[in-house]
Amino acid sequence: MSRMVLRVLSDSEVERLHAETLRVLAEVGFKVAHAETLGKFRRAGALVNEAGSTVRVPPELVKELLALAPSRVAQTGLNRKVLDVGGDNRYYTSLVIDPFVVDYAAGVRRPVLEDVRRHTIIGESLDRVNAMTRMQYPVCDIPEPDSCYKTMEVFLLHTTKHTAAYPTSEANCRDWMDVTAVIAQAGGLDVNGTPLMSVGMAVTSPLQVHGPNIEIMRMAMERCYPILPTVCPMAGTTSPYSLAGTMLTANAEALIPVLIAQVYKPGHPAIYGIGPSVTDMQTGHDLYYKAEKMLFKIAATQMGAFYGLPVSGEAGGTLTWRADVQNGAESFAYLLASHAGRQNIVGGLGSLHNANGMSAEQIIMQCGLVDMAEYLARGMDVTDRKLALDSIRKAGPGGHYLEDELTLALLRSKEFFQTADLDLSGGYDPSALGAYEMAHRKAEELAAQYETAVPAKVQAAIRSFFREKYRDKGVADK
C-alpha cells in the first residue's frame, strides 16, 4: 500500500540545504551569551570567540554531535501512556491559553480563568489529543503575578496528559520543574526518570541563544525532559526575504539546541522543529499562517528525516479568527503537510487569529481535519482484495454491490473517510449542524460531563504547592 508523500525538496536539494547549513554553522556561527556553553564548545573542538560570544562549529563536529542525538524520544504523563516520538508515529498537542480567545457568542476577547479550565478539559477528554500546552499568558480576571500561577494550577488539576511547557524565564522554568516534581512524587513516579514534561527553548533569530534559554535547557537536562526548539525566523526582518534563505536560517537554528544539548549531555533528547513566518513589507506585521507555511512544514519534515531526528511543528491554524472558508483551507493545508511528511509532534490544535488566539471549537474542528489529513495521507490500498476483480465479475454489467461480500466485509471499516467532527451529511439531512455548531455543542458537553482523572493525592499536592506562591491568598480558593 502506497501512502501520500508531499515533497518540496528533491534529494539533491536536501543535500544542498544540509551542506549550506554546515557552512552557516562553520563560517557564520551563532551567538551564545553563556560562558559555560562557550567553554564546552571550545573543548569539543569548535572555534569560539569569547569576546563576541560566538561559536563556529566545524562540519565534522556538527556530524559527530548530531550522531549522539536520539532518533526516538519518550514522553508520558500521569496517565502513564508512553508516547514513542519518532519514526512514523504521530502525536497531537492542544492549546489551553493564548493572548486572545475566540468566544462562540462574544467573538474575540481576552482569556479568563474559566477558559483555562474548559480548554484543559476538552484536551483531556479528546482521544485525539496526546499532550497539552499551557502558554504563559495571564487571564484578565485575576491580577498578576497571581494570574499565571493560578492558570498553571487550574491546568494541572485537570490533566493527566503530557505537558509541553514553554517557559518565559528561568524563574518560570524552575516553577515548572518544582511543581512537576511535586506531581511525580505524589503520583509515585520517578522525578528524574519520568518525562512528564517537554521543555521549549527559544532560539532568537538570527542565530542567537541568550543565557536564560541555556539555563532553561540545563534544567531540562537535570532530568530526562526532551527539549523542544522554538525557531521562528521572520522572512524579511530576522531571516532573508526568500523562501530558501529563510529555510536555510531556520534549519541552522533548529540544529543549535540539538548541538548544545549534546555538548552538555550526550544522548539527551532534543527534537527538530521550525516555525518560520513572513514579514508583511507594507505594514511590518508578522504573518505566521500564510500559504508559505505549507512549504516550510514539508521542507522541515524532509530535513528532520534527513538528520534522523524526531520532528515537531505546529498543527497550523489560520490568519483569521473566524470559522470560515479561509480558516478551513489554511488549517487543512498545514495539517496535510504535517501528515504527508514526517512530523511526529503536531502541536497547537485550536490555534487561529495568526497564532495569537485559540478557541475550544477550533480544537474540535481541527480534530476533524486531522481525521481527514490522516485518511488522505494513508493513500490507497491496491492489493488484490481491494481491487475487487472477483466482485466486478460477479456483479457484471448493470449489477449492484449492495450485498457483495466485499461491501459487507468493509462496511464498518476505515476504507472510506469518517469523522464525528465534520458535517458529512451531504445536504440530505436539513437538520444537520455545521462543523462550527457541532464543535460548540461537543465542547459544551465535554465541559459539562467531565470529572478530573488527576488522583486526589496529586490534586492536594498541586494545591499546596501553589498556595505558597500566591501574593493574594484568596486566589487559592478561586
Wavefront OBJ file of the C-alpha trace (Angstrom):
o trace
v 0.000 0.000 0.000
v 1.448 3.342 -1.020
v 0.949 6.456 1.110
v 0.697 10.066 0.076
v 4.038 11.855 0.251
v 4.468 15.593 -0.225
v 7.917 16.941 -1.066
v 9.182 20.419 -1.836
v 12.875 19.453 -1.923
v 14.477 16.857 -4.153
v 17.089 14.553 -2.625
v 19.845 16.700 -4.102
v 18.199 19.849 -2.691
v 18.039 18.282 0.770
v 21.755 17.530 0.472
v 22.449 21.075 -0.692
v 20.431 22.638 2.125
v 22.374 20.479 4.568
v 25.713 21.465 3.002
v 24.827 25.171 3.165
v 23.690 24.718 6.765
v 27.115 23.291 7.601
v 28.660 26.374 6.003
v 26.457 28.701 8.071
v 27.400 26.901 11.297
v 31.116 26.808 10.375
v 31.581 30.214 8.727
v 28.936 32.444 10.330
v 28.290 30.517 13.511
v 25.891 31.522 16.226
v 25.967 33.709 19.310
v 25.667 32.153 22.764
v 25.561 34.569 25.698
v 26.668 31.925 28.206
v 30.275 31.428 29.330
v 29.940 27.794 30.358
v 28.437 26.847 26.993
v 31.215 28.644 25.141
v 33.733 26.646 27.148
v 32.047 23.354 26.370
v 32.051 24.085 22.640
v 35.693 25.165 22.738
v 36.709 21.925 24.462
v 34.656 19.938 21.927
v 36.643 21.470 19.059
v 34.520 24.447 17.957
v 36.023 27.842 17.169
v 34.940 30.171 19.961
v 35.256 33.949 20.105
v 34.629 34.675 23.758
v 34.772 38.443 23.279
v 31.910 38.244 20.798
v 30.284 35.186 22.423
v 30.177 33.411 19.067
v 30.641 29.758 18.212
v 31.613 28.371 14.819
v 31.210 24.624 14.582
v 33.245 22.664 12.013
v 31.229 20.281 9.804
v 32.776 17.138 11.315
v 31.869 18.262 14.824
v 28.283 19.009 13.715
v 28.004 15.483 12.316
v 29.559 13.985 15.449
v 27.155 15.797 17.775
v 24.084 15.065 15.650
v 25.003 11.371 15.717
v 24.698 11.466 19.527
v 21.104 12.777 19.473
v 18.466 10.031 19.818
v 16.144 9.327 16.908
v 13.250 8.474 19.225
v 12.047 10.335 22.299
v 9.771 9.122 25.089
v 7.062 11.309 26.611
v 4.427 10.409 29.177
v 2.011 11.843 31.716
v 0.181 10.958 34.908
v -1.948 8.684 32.724
v 1.253 6.628 32.205
v 0.654 6.411 28.455
v 4.063 6.403 26.780
v 4.399 8.413 23.560
v 7.135 6.985 21.346
v 8.042 10.129 19.408
v 9.872 9.353 16.190
v 9.681 7.120 13.138
v 6.196 7.093 11.654
v 4.448 7.805 14.971
v 2.401 10.964 15.296
v 1.036 12.704 18.374
v -1.134 15.780 18.877
v -0.918 18.674 21.302
v -3.782 21.059 22.013
v -3.649 24.619 23.302
v -5.017 25.801 26.635
v -4.499 29.556 26.560
v -3.330 32.267 24.153
v -3.348 36.088 24.203
v -6.887 36.016 22.771
v -9.808 33.608 22.941
v -12.460 33.427 20.254
v -15.708 33.017 22.149
v -18.607 31.305 20.338
v -21.010 34.056 21.447
v -18.816 37.099 22.132
v -16.121 36.836 19.465
v -12.532 37.874 20.141
v -11.789 38.708 23.783
v -9.113 38.348 26.423
v -8.929 34.991 28.236
v -10.430 34.382 31.670
v -9.725 31.617 34.179
v -12.743 29.576 33.077
v -11.191 29.329 29.596
v -8.191 27.554 31.106
v -10.382 25.024 32.877
v -12.619 24.472 29.866
v -9.844 24.146 27.287
v -7.895 21.764 29.533
v -10.985 19.613 29.976
v -11.533 19.458 26.218
v -7.940 18.430 25.550
v -8.038 15.874 28.340
v -11.316 14.436 27.057
v -10.398 14.047 23.383
v -8.715 10.772 22.444
v -7.055 12.548 19.528
v -5.100 14.826 21.902
v -1.975 13.277 23.457
v -0.462 16.302 25.185
v -1.271 19.904 26.038
v 0.422 23.288 26.033
v -0.476 25.969 28.556
v 1.220 29.079 27.196
v 2.447 31.633 29.728
v -0.286 34.260 29.388
v -2.261 35.881 32.206
v -6.041 35.854 32.441
v -7.852 39.148 32.828
v -9.979 38.215 35.849
v -7.032 37.553 38.200
v -4.289 40.197 38.654
v -0.627 39.457 38.134
v 1.591 37.984 39.497
v -1.025 35.505 40.753
v -2.676 35.143 37.347
v -0.032 32.916 35.748
v 0.265 30.779 38.861
v -3.496 30.281 39.019
v -3.747 29.289 35.365
v -0.924 26.792 35.902
v -2.706 25.340 38.927
v -6.072 25.003 37.190
v -4.410 23.411 34.175
v -2.524 20.831 36.240
v -5.591 19.964 38.323
v -7.428 18.864 35.184
v -4.914 16.977 33.058
v -3.122 13.641 33.221
v -1.509 14.002 29.787
v 1.997 15.008 28.815
v 2.765 18.724 29.171
v 4.704 20.753 26.620
v 5.921 23.747 28.641
v 7.307 26.919 27.111
v 8.935 28.829 30.000
v 9.335 32.580 29.647
v 12.135 32.936 32.205
v 14.465 30.924 34.400
v 12.153 31.505 37.373
v 9.142 30.320 35.402
v 11.032 27.214 34.274
v 12.011 26.464 37.876
v 8.331 26.710 38.858
v 7.502 24.141 36.163
v 10.308 21.891 37.393
v 9.276 22.182 41.022
v 5.576 21.551 40.503
v 6.282 18.643 38.153
v 8.487 17.124 40.862
v 5.628 17.540 43.344
v 3.249 15.821 40.921
v 5.684 12.966 40.262
v 6.264 12.374 43.970
v 2.568 12.447 44.813
v 1.850 10.138 41.862
v 4.512 7.615 42.873
v 6.701 8.325 39.816
v 10.462 8.731 39.481
v 11.024 12.506 39.499
v 14.151 12.464 37.342
v 13.397 9.463 35.148
v 9.792 10.102 34.090
v 9.429 12.505 31.127
v 6.206 14.150 32.295
v 7.129 17.358 30.528
v 8.897 18.620 27.412
v 10.626 21.977 27.672
v 10.537 24.643 24.975
v 13.782 26.514 24.352
v 13.897 29.594 22.135
v 16.498 30.444 19.532
v 16.364 34.174 18.799
v 16.641 34.805 15.086
v 19.014 35.341 13.530
v 21.345 32.743 15.069
v 21.359 33.738 18.752
v 20.780 31.938 22.039
v 20.500 34.013 25.195
v 21.787 32.939 28.583
v 18.373 32.395 30.209
v 17.455 29.921 27.479
v 20.634 27.948 28.134
v 19.625 27.812 31.795
v 16.184 26.545 30.752
v 17.889 23.806 28.743
v 20.097 22.931 31.708
v 17.050 22.474 33.919
v 15.534 20.126 31.354
v 18.793 18.197 31.245
v 18.822 17.858 35.047
v 16.090 15.331 34.362
v 15.088 13.427 31.241
v 12.838 16.115 29.798
v 13.009 16.421 25.986
v 13.945 19.812 24.538
v 11.542 21.386 22.047
v 13.135 24.152 19.966
v 11.239 27.355 19.288
v 12.669 28.553 15.980
v 10.679 31.358 14.343
v 12.679 33.374 11.791
v 10.640 36.052 10.004
v 11.401 36.437 6.310
v 12.498 39.996 5.605
v 13.316 41.018 9.183
v 15.153 38.222 11.008
v 15.862 35.998 8.001
v 16.464 36.600 4.269
v 13.451 37.694 2.224
v 13.262 34.455 0.265
v 11.744 31.057 0.917
v 15.038 29.202 0.591
v 17.004 31.762 2.603
v 14.515 31.625 5.451
v 14.526 27.823 5.298
v 18.330 27.795 5.482
v 18.276 30.094 8.507
v 15.569 28.016 10.182
v 17.390 24.747 9.529
v 20.619 26.045 11.044
v 18.732 27.414 14.052
v 16.840 24.131 14.549
v 20.152 22.302 14.933
v 21.582 24.723 17.503
v 19.603 23.353 20.517
v 20.460 19.808 19.421
v 24.166 20.670 19.315
v 24.058 22.453 22.670
v 22.254 19.528 24.306
v 24.857 17.066 23.054
v 27.887 19.049 24.261
v 26.286 19.176 27.704
v 24.740 15.725 27.958
v 25.380 13.326 25.062
v 22.242 11.406 24.164
v 19.816 13.863 25.759
v 16.593 14.032 23.695
v 16.274 17.139 21.540
v 13.671 17.445 18.817
v 13.929 19.140 15.422
v 11.366 21.861 14.815
v 10.884 25.152 12.982
v 8.088 27.701 12.621
v 9.094 30.365 10.091
v 6.826 33.256 9.180
v 6.779 36.150 6.711
v 7.038 39.888 7.312
v 4.403 41.952 5.528
v 6.656 44.585 3.974
v 3.807 47.083 3.650
v 2.831 47.040 7.325
v 5.719 45.352 9.174
v 3.303 42.783 10.589
v 4.421 39.226 11.239
v 2.192 36.823 9.270
v 2.554 33.368 10.805
v -0.037 31.327 8.923
v 0.379 32.405 5.302
v 0.392 29.842 2.498
v 4.198 29.628 2.636
v 3.759 27.771 5.929
v 2.839 24.617 3.993
v 6.142 24.720 2.083
v 8.159 25.335 5.240
v 6.413 22.472 7.034
v 7.057 19.962 4.261
v 10.691 21.033 3.972
v 11.045 20.711 7.747
v 9.794 17.133 7.735
v 12.277 16.312 4.979
v 15.208 17.848 6.853
v 14.247 16.292 10.189
v 14.091 12.890 8.492
v 17.476 13.543 6.864
v 19.024 14.139 10.291
v 17.234 11.176 11.840
v 15.625 13.392 14.480
v 12.046 13.408 15.768
v 10.190 16.310 14.161
v 7.890 18.758 15.928
v 5.834 21.574 14.470
v 2.597 23.458 14.826
v -0.614 21.874 13.637
v -1.143 25.044 11.695
v -4.057 27.375 12.109
v -5.240 30.376 10.154
v -4.678 34.104 9.782
v -8.324 34.782 10.560
v -10.242 34.366 13.816
v -13.448 33.412 12.019
v -14.808 29.901 11.468
v -14.938 30.408 7.712
v -13.618 29.026 4.411
v -10.202 30.630 4.874
v -9.878 29.027 8.309
v -10.705 25.587 6.945
v -8.483 25.897 3.880
v -5.424 27.134 5.763
v -5.840 24.751 8.694
v -6.240 21.743 6.426
v -3.342 22.646 4.143
v -0.936 22.776 7.070
v -2.286 19.601 8.670
v -1.956 17.749 5.367
v 1.622 18.993 5.089
v 2.339 17.554 8.548
v 0.772 14.198 7.742
v 2.151 13.691 4.267
v 5.600 14.433 5.634
v 7.138 13.031 8.782
v 6.044 15.346 11.574
v 5.922 13.383 14.813
v 4.512 16.060 17.114
v 1.647 18.121 15.709
v 1.331 20.972 18.152
v -1.205 23.620 18.955
v -4.608 22.243 17.944
v -7.007 25.132 18.447
v -4.783 27.874 17.057
v -6.158 30.706 14.891
v -6.005 34.519 14.644
v -2.414 34.468 13.261
v -1.237 32.266 16.179
v -2.383 34.886 18.692
v -5.711 33.270 19.517
v -7.478 29.984 20.057
v -10.906 28.565 20.697
v -12.480 25.422 22.073
v -14.376 24.935 18.835
v -11.187 25.229 16.793
v -9.596 22.355 18.756
v -12.505 20.104 17.860
v -12.865 21.227 14.240
v -9.164 20.674 13.707
v -9.552 17.156 15.110
v -11.954 16.545 12.226
v -9.412 17.951 9.799
v -6.747 15.734 11.359
v -9.001 12.750 10.629
v -9.198 13.861 7.002
v -5.468 14.553 6.651
v -4.579 11.187 8.176
v -7.028 9.429 5.879
v -5.653 11.080 2.735
v -2.019 10.631 3.724
v -2.657 6.920 4.185
v -3.056 6.577 0.428
v -4.819 3.801 -1.498
v -4.642 0.044 -0.953
v -4.398 -1.663 -4.343
v -3.962 -5.230 -3.157
v -5.920 -7.957 -4.997
v -8.686 -7.931 -2.386
v -9.265 -4.189 -2.672
v -9.032 -4.165 -6.465
v -12.113 -6.423 -6.230
v -11.931 -8.104 -9.634
v -13.993 -11.041 -8.324
v -16.717 -8.651 -7.160
v -16.758 -6.918 -10.557
v -17.070 -10.282 -12.332
v -19.878 -11.368 -10.026
v -21.927 -8.170 -10.430
v -21.309 -7.908 -14.168
v -22.687 -5.125 -16.373
v -25.739 -3.478 -14.818
v -25.350 -5.255 -11.460
v -25.023 -3.795 -7.971
v -22.738 -4.184 -4.968
v -25.111 -3.653 -2.033
v -24.884 -7.284 -0.947
v -21.411 -8.005 -2.291
v -19.073 -9.840 0.102
v -16.537 -7.016 -0.032
v -19.205 -4.432 0.795
v -20.291 -6.420 3.840
v -16.693 -7.019 4.924
v -15.670 -3.355 4.710
v -18.934 -1.717 5.707
v -17.728 -0.727 9.184
v -14.046 -0.435 8.308
v -11.954 2.669 7.629
v -11.899 2.093 3.879
v -13.821 5.329 3.337
v -13.470 8.548 5.280
v -15.383 9.068 8.504
v -15.204 11.617 11.291
v -17.577 12.705 14.022
v -16.322 16.299 13.875
v -17.356 17.420 10.374
v -20.708 17.535 8.569
v -20.734 14.505 6.247
v -24.485 14.560 5.618
v -24.080 15.866 2.060
v -27.137 18.075 2.409
v -29.552 15.157 2.722
v -30.375 15.985 6.348
v -31.791 19.528 6.678
v -31.326 19.371 10.454
v -27.597 18.576 10.281
v -25.401 21.075 12.111
v -22.400 22.772 10.512
v -18.904 21.976 11.756
v -18.710 25.090 13.956
v -22.053 24.392 15.607
v -21.153 20.705 16.042
v -17.872 21.676 17.691
v -19.592 24.118 20.055
v -22.129 21.521 21.135
v -19.401 18.937 21.719
v -17.306 21.410 23.722
v -20.274 22.203 25.951
v -21.000 18.514 26.501
v -17.399 17.641 27.323
v -17.101 20.501 29.816
v -20.396 19.610 31.494
v -19.742 15.882 31.975
v -16.059 15.998 32.901
v -14.672 14.607 36.134
v -10.948 15.027 36.661
v -8.778 11.912 36.445
v -5.996 13.549 38.458
v -5.693 11.471 41.672
v -6.878 13.207 44.848
v -3.412 12.932 46.405
v -1.866 14.689 43.414
v -4.552 17.382 43.454
v -3.828 18.081 47.112
v -0.096 18.340 46.388
v -0.701 20.758 43.497
v -2.972 22.984 45.592
v -0.467 23.027 48.443
v 2.365 23.987 46.087
v 0.512 26.956 44.610
v -0.980 28.157 47.891
v 2.515 29.200 48.930
v 3.023 31.131 45.680
v 0.044 33.486 45.776
v 0.507 37.085 46.858
v -3.266 37.327 47.406
v -4.018 34.185 49.416
v -7.688 34.425 48.461
v -6.762 33.361 44.926
v -6.106 29.831 46.223
v -9.835 29.321 46.765
v -10.980 30.522 43.326
l 1 2 3 4 5 6 7 8 9 10 11 12 13 14 15 16 17 18 19 20 21 22 23 24 25 26 27 28 29 30 31 32 33 34 35 36 37 38 39 40 41 42 43 44 45 46 47 48 49 50 51 52 53 54 55 56 57 58 59 60 61 62 63 64 65 66 67 68 69 70 71 72 73 74 75 76 77 78 79 80 81 82 83 84 85 86 87 88 89 90 91 92 93 94 95 96 97 98 99 100 101 102 103 104 105 106 107 108 109 110 111 112 113 114 115 116 117 118 119 120 121 122 123 124 125 126 127 128 129 130 131 132 133 134 135 136 137 138 139 140 141 142 143 144 145 146 147 148 149 150 151 152 153 154 155 156 157 158 159 160 161 162 163 164 165 166 167 168 169 170 171 172 173 174 175 176 177 178 179 180 181 182 183 184 185 186 187 188 189 190 191 192 193 194 195 196 197 198 199 200 201 202 203 204 205 206 207 208 209 210 211 212 213 214 215 216 217 218 219 220 221 222 223 224 225 226 227 228 229 230 231 232 233 234 235 236 237 238 239 240 241 242 243 244 245 246 247 248 249 250 251 252 253 254 255 256 257 258 259 260 261 262 263 264 265 266 267 268 269 270 271 272 273 274 275 276 277 278 279 280 281 282 283 284 285 286 287 288 289 290 291 292 293 294 295 296 297 298 299 300 301 302 303 304 305 306 307 308 309 310 311 312 313 314 315 316 317 318 319 320 321 322 323 324 325 326 327 328 329 330 331 332 333 334 335 336 337 338 339 340 341 342 343 344 345 346 347 348 349 350 351 352 353 354 355 356 357 358 359 360 361 362 363 364 365 366 367 368 369 370 371 372 373 374 375 376 377 378 379 380 381 382 383 384 385 386 387 388 389 390 391 392 393 394 395 396 397 398 399 400 401 402 403 404 405 406 407 408 409 410 411 412 413 414 415 416 417 418 419 420 421 422 423 424 425 426 427 428 429 430 431 432 433 434 435 436 437 438 439 440 441 442 443 444 445 446 447 448 449 450 451 452 453 454 455 456 457 458 459 460 461 462 463 464 465 466 467 468 469 470 471 472 473 474 475 476 477 478
